[in-house]
Amino acid sequence: MKEQLKHLDNVTLHIAVTGSTGAGKSSFINAIRGLQPDDVSAAPTGAIETTMIPTMYTHPTMLNVKLWDLPGTGSHKFKAKKYLKEVKLETFDFFIIISSERFKENDIMLAEAIKESKKLFLFLRSKIDNDIQAESQRKGFDEQKVLSQIREDCHRNLKDMGNPNVFLISSFELHKYDFQTLIDTLEKQLPAHKRDALVLSLPIYSSKILEKKIETFMKQSWSAAAASGCIAVAPVPGLSIACDAAILLGFFTKCYYAFGLDDESIDKLSMRVNNPSLKSVRNSPLVVAIGQKKLSNRVVSVNK
């Protein structure tokens, strides 16, 4: 059980995000990490290409999840296989190919090269909120009709790929459009341990993702409880208490971050939903205890 817990804690998930210049790669990476564009550790965003070399962004609270902002594919000199060799294809668990308009020839070339290597890839059509906002000014506006037209246009561009799924998303409104369908699709295709890492790293953008996080922690709680119970029979004085504390602290610390109970996450959520009373959550004895323990550990690490 201890080995299983260790495996769950140490599993890494490498997500590669690529696409043409200005498609919103950095905005998507920030959204997955629960960050705003002006946060200190946010990936730089802009209308021009801001990524010239593969750049890794570690998730701010789930350090085993790494998101990679890859250089844009818009150059006329783009060579898909050379590109994948340079960015080290084998590093990544799956690729996200993003476009804010039509998928271009280079996007398709890249997808075909990834497919040859038997790696998972998905197409994302970004900035859907901008499209909806622009179309809403027209008479007879129908949001579902606009979404269907965008989806059909993407499929026409990708017909040579065998009509793959295209997920319509807004990096600033994850609760809308196809983001949850994207996550459901990844859950089906990723190995179980990678799937758990993905779910625990996601910001809480809907009641469904909250339920998924709870389900994941319920599974892991049995491993933590069993490991703790096995150690309790050890004949070494003091060992049971020390190990129980370490196992439970590790488990609850993951809960602390995955459910956004740290001060920064609570403040952001409170502002987003305009509900100051949410800040009272930080007064929970468990939240206070874990927060103090984490702060103490950080001070010790800095001193070392």
Backbone torsions as a table, in degrees:
resi	resn	phi	psi	omega
1	MET	NA	-40.0	178.1
2	LYS	-62.4	-39.9	179.3
3	GLU	-65.3	-38.1	179.2
4	GLN	-64.8	-43.3	177.6
5	LEU	-62.2	-42.6	179.4
6	LYS	-62.3	-39.9	179.8
7	HIS	-64.0	-42.9	179.0
8	LEU	-62.8	-37.2	-178.8
9	ASP	-73.6	-32.0	-172.5
10	ASN	-96.4	-9.4	-179.5
11	VAL	-62.1	138.1	179.3
12	THR	-112.9	149.3	178.3
13	LEU	-127.3	118.5	-179.9
14	HIS	-108.7	115.8	-177.9
15	ILE	-110.6	122.0	179.2
16	ALA	-99.2	130.9	179.5
17	VAL	-120.2	121.5	-178.0
18	THR	-141.4	173.7	-177.4
19	GLY	151.1	-176.2	-176.6
20	SER	-74.7	162.9	179.8
21	THR	-57.1	133.7	177.1
22	GLY	77.5	11.0	-177.3
23	ALA	-77.1	-16.0	179.8
24	GLY	102.7	27.8	-179.9
25	LYS	-61.0	-49.6	-176.9
26	SER	-65.7	-37.4	178.8
27	SER	-63.9	-38.9	178.4
28	PHE	-65.2	-43.5	179.2
29	ILE	-61.1	-43.4	178.5
30	ASN	-63.5	-39.3	-179.0
31	ALA	-63.3	-44.6	179.3
32	ILE	-62.7	-33.8	-178.5
33	ARG	-85.7	-0.2	178.6
34	GLY	70.1	30.0	-177.0
35	LEU	-113.5	152.6	173.0
36	GLN	-91.6	157.2	-177.0
37	PRO	-56.3	-29.4	-177.1
38	ASP	-97.2	7.1	174.8
39	ASP	-67.8	151.4	-172.7
40	VAL	-56.2	-44.6	-175.3
41	SER	-98.1	16.0	-179.3
42	ALA	-72.1	150.7	173.8
43	ALA	-70.6	136.5	-179.5
44	PRO	-64.8	137.1	-179.2
45	THR	-118.7	160.9	178.5
46	GLY	169.7	167.7	-178.0
47	ALA	-75.0	-20.9	178.7
48	ILE	-100.5	166.3	-179.8
49	GLU	-65.6	119.4	-178.9
50	THR	-105.0	-5.3	-178.2
51	THR	-116.3	113.2	-178.3
52	MET	-103.1	-23.0	176.7
53	ILE	-134.5	158.3	176.9
54	PRO	-55.8	126.0	-176.7
55	THR	-123.4	124.9	-178.2
56	MET	-93.9	135.9	175.4
57	TYR	-122.6	115.5	178.3
58	THR	-78.2	140.2	176.6
59	HIS	-59.7	136.1	-173.2
60	PRO	-64.4	-24.9	-178.6
61	THR	-122.3	-27.7	177.7
62	MET	-106.6	87.5	-168.7
63	LEU	-67.6	-12.0	179.0
64	ASN	-84.3	-2.6	178.8
65	VAL	-105.2	120.5	-177.5
66	LYS	-117.5	129.1	175.9
67	LEU	-111.3	132.2	-175.6
68	TRP	-111.6	123.7	174.4
69	ASP	-93.4	108.5	-176.9
70	LEU	-93.0	153.3	178.7
71	PRO	-56.5	151.0	-179.6
72	GLY	-63.1	157.2	-177.4
73	THR	-104.2	16.6	-171.3
74	GLY	-79.5	-12.9	-175.8
75	SER	-64.8	142.6	178.3
76	HIS	-70.3	-14.0	178.0
77	LYS	-93.3	7.7	-175.2
78	PHE	-59.9	129.8	174.7
79	LYS	-124.5	112.4	-171.3
80	ALA	-57.8	-48.5	-176.2
81	LYS	-67.9	-38.9	176.4
82	LYS	-65.0	-40.0	178.7
83	TYR	-59.4	-47.7	-178.4
84	LEU	-66.3	-33.4	177.7
85	LYS	-67.5	-41.8	-177.9
86	GLU	-68.9	-35.2	-179.3
87	VAL	-90.6	1.2	175.9
88	LYS	63.9	75.5	-178.9
89	LEU	-46.8	-42.6	-174.1
90	GLU	-64.4	-15.1	-178.4
91	THR	-66.4	-30.9	-164.4
92	PHE	-101.6	146.9	176.2
93	ASP	-80.8	-35.7	174.9
94	PHE	-161.4	162.3	-178.0
95	PHE	-114.1	138.6	170.2
96	ILE	-108.5	119.6	178.1
97	ILE	-105.6	114.2	-172.5
98	ILE	-107.9	139.8	170.3
99	SER	-140.1	142.6	178.0
100	SER	-98.6	-2.2	177.9
101	GLU	-135.2	-127.3	174.0
102	ARG	-84.6	148.4	174.2
103	PHE	-72.3	131.1	-174.2
104	LYS	-91.9	172.8	-179.3
105	GLU	-57.9	-39.2	-179.3
106	ASN	-65.9	-35.6	177.2
107	ASP	-62.4	-41.7	-179.0
108	ILE	-69.4	-41.8	177.1
109	MET	-59.5	-42.5	179.9
110	LEU	-64.6	-45.0	179.7
111	ALA	-60.2	-41.0	179.9
112	GLU	-64.9	-39.4	178.7
113	ALA	-67.2	-39.8	177.7
114	ILE	-65.0	-41.1	-179.4
115	LYS	-61.6	-41.2	177.9
116	GLU	-58.7	-32.8	-178.6
117	SER	-87.6	5.2	177.7
118	LYS	59.4	36.5	174.6
119	LYS	-102.2	151.2	-180.0
120	LEU	-78.2	136.5	175.0
121	PHE	-143.1	153.2	179.1
122	LEU	-138.4	146.1	177.8
123	PHE	-97.7	128.9	176.6
124	LEU	-119.5	127.9	173.0
125	ARG	-98.4	111.6	-171.2
126	SER	-94.1	176.7	174.8
127	LYS	58.7	34.2	179.5
128	ILE	-63.3	-31.9	178.2
129	ASP	-60.3	-38.1	177.4
130	ASN	-64.9	-41.9	179.7
131	ASP	-63.6	-43.6	-179.2
132	ILE	-65.5	-41.3	179.1
133	GLN	-61.0	-43.7	-179.5
134	ALA	-66.1	-43.3	-177.7
135	GLU	-73.5	-22.6	-177.6
136	SER	-67.3	-13.6	179.3
137	GLN	-80.3	-12.3	-178.5
138	ARG	-83.9	152.7	175.9
139	LYS	-68.6	144.2	179.0
140	GLY	69.7	25.1	-179.2
141	PHE	-57.6	132.4	177.1
142	ASP	-134.1	107.8	-174.3
143	GLU	-58.7	-44.8	-178.2
144	GLN	-63.8	-35.9	178.0
145	LYS	-65.9	-41.9	178.2
146	VAL	-62.4	-43.9	179.6
147	LEU	-62.1	-40.6	178.6
148	SER	-64.1	-40.4	179.1
149	GLN	-64.5	-41.4	178.8
150	ILE	-64.7	-42.8	-179.2
151	ARG	-63.6	-44.0	179.7
152	GLU	-63.5	-38.9	179.0
153	ASP	-64.0	-42.0	177.9
154	CYS	-62.7	-42.7	-179.3
155	HIS	-64.5	-37.0	177.2
156	ARG	-61.1	-39.9	179.7
157	ASN	-68.2	-27.2	-173.0
158	LEU	-109.4	16.0	-175.0
159	LYS	-59.1	-31.8	179.4
160	ASP	-71.4	-11.9	178.4
161	MET	-91.0	5.1	-178.8
162	GLY	86.1	27.7	176.8
163	ASN	56.0	58.8	-179.0
164	PRO	-71.3	164.0	174.8
165	ASN	-65.2	140.7	173.1
166	VAL	-123.5	126.8	-176.6
167	PHE	-102.1	123.7	179.6
168	LEU	-90.8	124.2	-175.3
169	ILE	-138.5	160.3	166.8
170	SER	-124.9	123.1	-179.3
171	SER	-68.6	-14.8	-179.2
172	PHE	-102.0	-3.4	179.0
173	GLU	-142.8	70.7	-175.5
174	LEU	-63.0	-22.7	-178.4
175	HIS	-75.8	-8.4	-178.3
176	LYS	-104.5	167.0	171.1
177	TYR	61.1	-132.3	-167.6
178	ASP	-105.5	13.7	-174.5
179	PHE	-63.0	-42.7	180.0
180	GLN	-65.5	-36.2	176.5
181	THR	-63.9	-37.5	175.5
182	LEU	-59.2	-47.5	-179.2
183	ILE	-65.2	-41.2	178.1
184	ASP	-60.2	-40.2	179.6
185	THR	-65.4	-43.5	178.8
186	LEU	-64.2	-38.8	179.3
187	GLU	-60.2	-36.8	-179.6
188	LYS	-71.9	-28.8	-171.5
189	GLN	-101.7	-19.5	179.9
190	LEU	-86.5	151.1	172.0
191	PRO	-60.2	154.4	-172.9
192	ALA	-54.1	-45.1	-176.2
193	HIS	-68.9	-33.2	176.4
194	LYS	-70.6	-37.2	179.4
195	ARG	-60.2	-44.6	179.8
196	ASP	-62.5	-41.1	179.0
197	ALA	-61.5	-41.1	179.0
198	LEU	-62.9	-49.8	-176.8
199	VAL	-61.1	-43.7	-176.6
200	LEU	-70.0	-22.2	-178.1
201	SER	-85.9	-16.0	-174.1
202	LEU	-73.3	144.2	173.2
203	PRO	-67.6	156.4	179.3
204	ILE	-84.7	98.3	-176.1
205	TYR	-107.5	-5.5	-179.7
206	SER	-160.9	167.2	177.9
207	SER	-66.8	-29.9	-178.6
208	LYS	-66.3	-43.7	-179.5
209	ILE	-69.3	-31.5	175.4
210	LEU	-62.2	-44.1	178.9
211	GLU	-63.5	-38.1	179.4
212	LYS	-65.8	-40.0	178.0
213	LYS	-63.6	-43.2	178.9
214	ILE	-60.6	-45.0	179.6
215	GLU	-60.4	-42.1	179.9
216	THR	-64.1	-43.4	-180.0
217	PHE	-70.2	-30.7	176.5
218	MET	-62.6	-40.4	177.9
219	LYS	-64.3	-45.3	-177.4
220	GLN	-70.3	-27.4	-178.3
221	SER	-63.7	-32.0	178.5
222	TRP	-65.8	-39.4	178.0
223	SER	-64.8	-42.5	179.8
224	ALA	-64.1	-43.4	-178.8
225	ALA	-66.5	-41.9	-178.7
226	ALA	-65.8	-43.2	178.9
227	ALA	-62.0	-42.0	178.9
228	SER	-63.4	-42.0	-179.3
229	GLY	-65.7	-38.6	179.2
230	CYS	-65.3	-40.3	-178.8
231	ILE	-66.9	-28.6	-176.2
232	ALA	-60.9	-23.4	-178.6
233	VAL	-87.5	-2.5	-179.5
234	ALA	-63.6	135.8	-176.8
235	PRO	-80.2	0.8	-177.0
236	VAL	-83.5	120.1	-179.1
237	PRO	-57.6	132.9	175.9
238	GLY	84.8	-17.6	-177.4
239	LEU	-64.9	-44.0	-177.0
240	SER	-59.3	-46.1	-178.1
241	ILE	-63.2	-45.3	-177.8
242	ALA	-64.2	-45.3	-178.2
243	CYS	-70.5	-41.4	176.9
244	ASP	-56.0	-46.0	-178.1
245	ALA	-62.3	-43.2	-179.1
246	ALA	-65.3	-43.7	-179.5
247	ILE	-64.8	-47.1	-177.1
248	LEU	-68.7	-38.4	178.4
249	LEU	-63.4	-43.2	178.9
250	GLY	-61.3	-42.9	-178.9
251	PHE	-66.1	-48.0	-177.4
252	PHE	-71.5	-27.7	176.3
253	THR	-66.0	-39.3	175.3
254	LYS	-62.0	-41.7	176.5
255	CYS	-59.9	-44.1	-177.1
256	TYR	-53.4	-46.3	-178.5
257	TYR	-83.2	-40.9	-176.1
258	ALA	-64.3	-31.3	179.3
259	PHE	-96.0	8.4	174.8
260	GLY	66.3	43.1	-178.5
261	LEU	-94.1	-4.0	175.2
262	ASP	-71.1	157.4	-173.5
263	ASP	-55.6	-45.0	-176.7
264	GLU	-62.4	-43.6	-179.5
265	SER	-66.4	-40.7	179.2
266	ILE	-63.8	-41.8	178.7
267	ASP	-61.7	-43.7	-179.7
268	LYS	-63.8	-44.7	-179.7
269	LEU	-64.3	-41.9	179.4
270	SER	-58.9	-42.5	178.8
271	MET	-69.4	-40.5	-175.7
272	ARG	-64.2	-40.3	-178.1
273	VAL	-100.5	6.1	177.9
274	ASN	53.4	52.7	-179.1
275	ASN	-137.1	87.0	-178.0
276	PRO	-59.4	-24.5	-176.9
277	SER	-65.2	-19.1	178.7
278	LEU	-61.0	-25.1	-178.5
279	LYS	-64.9	-16.3	178.6
280	SER	-67.9	-16.9	178.4
281	VAL	-58.1	-34.3	-177.0
282	ARG	-67.2	-9.5	178.0
283	ASN	-87.5	-4.5	177.2
284	SER	-58.7	133.5	-178.9
285	PRO	-53.9	-39.7	-179.3
286	LEU	-67.2	-43.6	179.6
287	VAL	-62.9	-43.7	178.9
288	VAL	-61.8	-45.4	-177.4
289	ALA	-63.3	-45.2	-179.2
290	ILE	-67.6	-41.4	178.7
291	GLY	-59.2	-43.5	179.6
292	GLN	-67.1	-38.3	179.7
293	LYS	-66.0	-42.0	178.9
294	LYS	-63.7	-41.3	179.5
295	LEU	-63.4	-41.7	179.2
296	SER	-61.9	-42.6	179.9
297	ASN	-64.0	-37.8	-179.8
298	ARG	-66.7	-39.6	178.2
299	VAL	-62.8	-42.7	178.7
300	VAL	-62.0	-42.9	-179.1
301	SER	-63.3	-42.3	179.7
302	VAL	-63.7	-42.5	179.5
303	ASN	-62.3	-38.3	178.6
304	LYS	-64.1	NA	NA
